[in-house]
């Protein structure tokens, strides 16, 4: 496989992922961003934890969709993320549920 073929494949995968996001965003209430992933979910709980003087975040999500083009199944019933980096949680407003028209 050439570098050009690989780039074309990744571009097609990203477009497919974007289209899936556009189709499902309306069924979720929250957007959650971590240092490694982007999630849509209907319930989220973030707790700051301390262990041995280090602070980390425990993020628990229910009914989640994961933005990851290499995952064969992007829907997950329960997700738990542990991270030492920032976590951003936003509640989607009703106007945010209108995906761009293709």
Beta strands, then each sheet from edge to edge (+ up, - down):
strand 1: 30-33
strand 2: 38-41
strand 3: 43-51
strand 4: 54-67
strand 5: 75-83
strand 6: 88-91
sheet 1: 3+ 4- 2+ 1- 6+
sheet 2: 3+ 4- 5+
end
